[in-house]
Amino acid sequence: MNKECITYYKYNALGAIMYIKKIILKISFISLILFNSVSISNSADTIKVGTLLPYSGVYTVLGEEITNAMILAFDEVGNSISGKNIEVIKGDTEVKPNIALQKARKLISSNKVDILVGPVSSSVALAVRNLVVQSKTPLIIPNAGANVLTGEKCSKFITRISFSNHQINAPMGTWLAKSGIKSAFLLAPDYAAGKEMMKAFKTNFEEAGGKILGEEYTPFRKTKDFGPYLARVKNSGADAVYVFYAGGEAINFIKQAKSFGLGEVMKLTGAGWTTSPLFIPAQKEAAIGFIGSLNYVPSINTEENKAFIKAYKDKFGRAPSEFAVQGYDSGKVIIKAIESLSGNIKDKDKLAEAISSVSIIGPRGPLTIDPRTNNVIQNIYIFEVVNGDQGPELKVLDTIEAVKSPGEGCNL
């Protein structure tokens, strides 16, 4: 083969290689565009709900109750809202503010969640508050009760579906005074929530003519022996003791108060979590006679509540608590808010406004959001623990309808 032929084939082969490379580059570029389009499409077709709840530590059961019931609400609509699938991404706060803030940043920045649900602890809620507001990520609170969250630190991006500490306890002060209780002794853990609850009760009790004969605050999560406190309560001569405890402390207090014979000389009353359905199986007959106030009790006689209890038992094999109801209602609020926007949740301002505009009738009764504070307006139930067919149960004595939280300092 002569030199000209070799040169001809050499340059034509090189041209063919370059041509093939150009085709490969074009195919790769088109594939990349198609891949990104699919990714964007998939993202647009998914509603991402991030949870900031405890899945480890002392409040694990509360995180599970809230999450289980919220997922139940999503299951009831086929895990889809306005044609978009719902994805729940969990963040374990470990009930630690610094950990919760890290998890919140990840959920917002990396996972790109549309809505956050949580937390249980008020200290955790306050830790993530500024991040939520600055990033315009709507936060639905299914438990944390610090008054300030829908008071001085309120925001259009924060909607509380659970309660404020004032909201649960203030009505009980008025109700007990009007029921003939003329004096009371206060007892609660020594931390912000305990003091907020006692203050709310005390204010209304005194305004209604009652008198506080004493108050004690026990070391938070450290009190196992209530004997010294029970002695002071018993010797006070009060008509009633008003308490708030939760978890192991609630179980221990109720059992020890029974052994001490406190119920024989005065009424045992308090914030309803003290004899929550979660704790009664351990408290047993010692809880009988306790009078409490709460935003939900299982004996509410409505079709909505009966249907919820059945669905929860069928799915999870146990009866729901007030914490489960708050999770379920959080899910229902999300569904209704997004439906009102026909699934278009790109505008976070509009999404936040839609959430705070929702009204539903759920297991605990009518639920609306106060436009002044973004705190739930709801019924508060006064109950007594009585001996039922299957052991102790919560019997509704009275219903205080449409209770609001004052929301002092809130300027939405």
Number of C-alpha atoms within 10 A of each C-alpha: 5 6 7 9 9 11 11 10 11 12 11 12 12 11 12 12 12 12 12 12 12 12 12 12 12 12 12 12 12 12 12 12 12 12 12 12 12 12 12 11 11 13 14 16 18 18 25 21 21 25 26 29 28 27 19 14 12 13 16 16 16 21 26 18 20 32 29 19 27 24 19 23 24 21 13 11 12 11 17 18 21 15 13 19 18 19 16 19 14 18 22 20 27 21 24 15 18 15 15 24 21 13 20 26 16 15 23 19 11 9 14 16 22 20 25 25 29 27 28 25 22 21 20 23 25 18 17 21 20 13 15 22 16 9 13 21 21 25 29 27 27 29 26 23 26 21 25 17 25 30 22 15 19 25 23 21 25 27 27 28 26 26 27 27 25 22 28 28 28 23 21 28 27 21 18 23 20 14 8 10 20 18 21 30 22 25 23 23 21 14 13 13 22 20 18 18 26 25 18 19 28 24 16 20 26 17 13 16 14 21 18 18 16 15 17 14 16 16 11 13 15 10 13 14 12 17 14 8 15 19 13 14 23 21 10 16 15 21 18 26 26 25 27 25 24 20 17 16 20 21 24 19 25 27 18 19 20 18 12 15 12 19 20 11 13 17 18 24 25 30 27 28 22 27 32 27 21 20 19 22 15 17 22 17 18 20 30 23 18 20 26 28 30 24 23 26 26 21 14 17 13 12 11 14 21 14 12 21 19 14 18 20 12 11 11 13 10 11 16 23 21 25 25 24 30 28 31 26 24 27 25 23 24 23 22 18 24 20 16 16 15 13 20 17 19 11 10 17 14 15 25 23 17 19 26 27 17 17 17 14 13 19 25 25 19 15 20 20 21 19 14 16 28 29 29 26 23 26 21 26 25 27 24 24 22 17 16 11 7 6 13 22 25 28 19 20 12 13 14 15 13 14 17 21 23 16 22 14 13 17 14 15
